[in-house]
Amino acid sequence: MEEFKYLIPEESIDAIVTNVSKLREIENSLRMIFAKNNYNEVLMPSFEYVDLYTQLDCGFEQEKMFQYINHEGKNVAMRCDFTIPLARFYSTNNYDNEVARYCYFGKVYRKEIMHKGRSSEFFQGGVELINKPGIDGDKECLNMIQESLPHLCLKNVLVEIGSARFFNRLCTLVDDKAEELTEILKLRDISGMKKFVANNDFNDELNNLLLKLPTAFGDITLLDAAIKGISDEVLLKALERLKELYNSLDNKESIIFDLGMVPAMKYYTGLMIKGYSDKSAQPIISGGRYDDLLPRFNKNVGAIGFCYHMNHILKAIDKQGEDNDD
Ligand SMILES: N[C@@H](Cc1c[nH]c[nH+]1)C(=O)O
C-alpha cells in the first residue's frame, strides 16, 4: 500500500500545471479583454444534474462524466461544459430576453480514453454572447479572438472557421451514412472519402464536393471555388453566410476556412471556430453559434460563444520554448 502515497490516478496525469505564472498572465489579459467588451465574469457551480447535459440531446455521453448519486437520489455530474449551464442560468435570470455577455474561467471534467496519457481536467476561459443574432454576434466574437491573439504568447496561430449548417446539411444529404461521413471528416481521411463516394450512389455534384472536403481548408479563394460548384440551396446559403461574415471583418489576418470542419459540440448550428497553434495538435480555441440551445430552455434567442483551452495553450508555449532552445 505504501507506494500509493506517491501515485496519482491516470485521470490526473498532465493536469498539474507548473507554469502557473504564465497561466495567470494569459488569464488576466483575457479577463481584461472580456471586461473591455462588457462581458460579466460568472463563477459557475462545479456540480450539475446529469440530466442537464443528457436530456438536451447535446451529445454529452453519461460515460464521459464524473458522477455520483446525491442525497436526493439524483445523479449529479462534475461540470463538463460551461455553455449548457450558462444557457440554463440565462433562462432563469433574464426575464426580458436582453443581450447577455458572460465570461468565465475554470475547469471542466471529461473522461478521456485512458492509457493515452491524457488528463480529464481541462482549464477553460471563455465567453457566451446571448441574444446577439446573426453576423453581428459572430463578428463580435471573432473580433475579440483577434484582439486576444497577441496575448497568447504564441507565434503562429490560425483561426479556422467552418459552418455547422453546412455540415448538418451534408449529413442530411448522405442520410443514414452521416455517422460514417463524420468519422471520415474527423480523420480527414482522403482515401476513406474516395471509398465512401465509390460505395454510395450520390449525385455527381455531391460526390465532387465530398471528395474535396478532407483537404478543404484555405483562404477566401477556396470558399469562392466551393460556392461556384454547389447548387443545393442550404449548402450555398451556409457558405455565403461565411463569406459575408468574412467580408464584414475589419481584421481578416489569421483567419482561414475549413469546409470539412466537424462540430466539436452537437449544439452548434452556424459559425464554428477553431484556433490552432503550430505547436499544438489540439485546438487552443474552440466555439460556435448555438441558436437551438436557449429555445430548449424556453428562451427564443440565439447565442454564440467560444473558449480558450488553457492546458493546450500552455503546452504549446512550452513546446515553442523547447524548439527555440534547439
Ligand atoms: N463549450 C465549448 C466552447 C464554447 C463556448 N461557447 C460555445 N462553445 C467547449 O467546451 O468546447
The ligand as a Tripos MOL2 file, in Angstrom:
@<TRIPOS>MOLECULE
LIG
   11    11     1     0     0
SMALL
NO_CHARGES

@<TRIPOS>ATOM
      1 N1        -18.2480   24.8820  -24.5230 N.3       1 LIG1
      2 C1        -17.4700   24.7070  -25.7250 C.3       1 LIG1
      3 C2        -16.8850   26.0190  -26.1980 C.3       1 LIG1
      4 C3        -17.9630   27.0090  -26.4600 C.ar      1 LIG1
      5 C4        -18.3200   28.0630  -25.7250 C.ar      1 LIG1
      6 N2        -19.4120   28.5850  -26.3230 N.ar      1 LIG1
      7 C5        -19.6860   27.9140  -27.3940 C.ar      1 LIG1
      8 N3        -18.8190   26.9300  -27.4800 N.ar      1 LIG1
      9 C6        -16.3460   23.7050  -25.4420 C.2       1 LIG1
     10 O1        -16.1530   23.2730  -24.3320 O.co2     1 LIG1
     11 O2        -15.6130   23.3720  -26.3650 O.co2     1 LIG1
@<TRIPOS>BOND
     1     1     2 1
     2     2     3 1
     3     2     9 1
     4     3     4 1
     5     4     5 ar
     6     4     8 ar
     7     5     6 ar
     8     6     7 ar
     9     7     8 ar
    10     9    10 2
    11     9    11 1
@<TRIPOS>SUBSTRUCTURE
     1 LIG1         1 GROUP 0 **** ****
